[in-house]
Amino acid sequence: MNISLVIGQNIKKLMEKDNISLRQLSESIGITHPTLSNYVEGKQAIDSEKLMAIAQYFRKPFEFFFKEDNHALNFMFRADKPNKDIQDIDIEHLTNSIFSYLDIIGNVGYQYIPQKYQMNLTEDKKTLFSMIEKIAYDQRRIANIENVIPDNYFDVIQNIGIHVIVKDFKNDAYFGASSYTSDLGSYILINNADQISEERKIFSLIHEYAHLLFHSNQYSNRQHNAFYTSGKSDLNEQIANKFAGYFLMPKNLVDSFIQSRDQVDLFEMKKYFKVSIQTIYVMLYEYGFISKDVYGKFWKSITSNGFRHAEPFPLEKIDIQEKNIKLVNKIKELYLTEEISANKISEVLGLDTLDTRKLLKEWRDVDERYLSLK
């Protein structure tokens, strides 16, 4: 799917309907005639500011320009209270992010659909979670990380075939979301807000991957956008959390870590497995390395010390380019050929103008082919 072509076709239809020339429209919205021509022909990605100006000119809603193919996107969220904290504007930001991503990546002619697992939810939880553990190990094997902790989980999931989009969505109430349609493919969107720790972002990535594996049929329910009312009470959320725990801390690697040390430093372990201290305790209790009493005291202590939401000794920040390798490589290619503007790069990566300029300078410093900003 080429979003630039879809947008261009919709702009062209409105121009023809109202008998508006390229020159008239370009002068009215403050861009050059050749630039508008490239937008209309789908040769250049348009940023949201320019598209909003065109939408206002024709008195059309922003989403009108994406409607040619009538695609409906639905989302699942990793959030404490999604029905309360996630608004229509958040859905709009996520939807626009997927369309902007497609606008950059282009149409490869096929979509990857992850393996689908149908769970028997009538099984007792012990049996159910045992099956999830096996599936998590199978997925690590498929990803070729069966016996290692990878440097970059974002790259691992992208290499599997899932589209990953990491940016600041300007709402700290949710950590991540996922979306799936048979024609557009599978997406995981991670909130890169500074207030959210890297551990939570990584866990959210695998959590949303679990939803794509176990709950792909639920993305079709447009009425409630597949919201979950509570991460603690909803069984589907428990399944996703269990899968993420098993995937990030497989027992064979936990055993190896513990056996190779005389004493286990939990914060060293946390950084090694790239997980939160809460996940460490959950999985150590799950695997029988700590007692129920120790486990209970831990939860009391993190509540009293304010670590329910603030991560102690957090991981260092991962560069946004490392989280969006596929997208950034394509952006570099388009920027080199002058097919994408700095404004569009800011929009797609969720960066402010200053950070975008720093990023472009960094690219130019390592590759003198890149153009200087005017």
Buried (B, 14 or more C-beta within 10 A) or exposed (E): BBBBBBBBBBBBEBBEEEEBEBEBBBEEBEBEEEBBBBBBBBEBBBBBEBBBBBBEBBEBEBEBBBEBEEBEBBBBBBBBBBEEBBEEEBBEBBBBBBBBBBBBBBEEEEBEEBEEBEBEEEEEEEEBBEBBBEBBBEBBEEBEBBEEBBEBBBBBBBBBEBBBBBBBBEBBBBBBBBBBBEEBBBBBBBBBBEEBBBBBBBBBBBBBBBBBBBBBEBBEEEEEBBBBEEBEEBEBBBBBBBBBBBBBBBBEBBEEBBEEEEEEEBEEBBBBBBBBBBBBBBBBBBBEBBEEEEBEEBEEEBEEEEBEEEBBEBBEEBEBBEBBBBBBEBBBEBBBEEBBBBBBBBBBBBBEEEBBBEBBEEBBEEEEEBEEEE
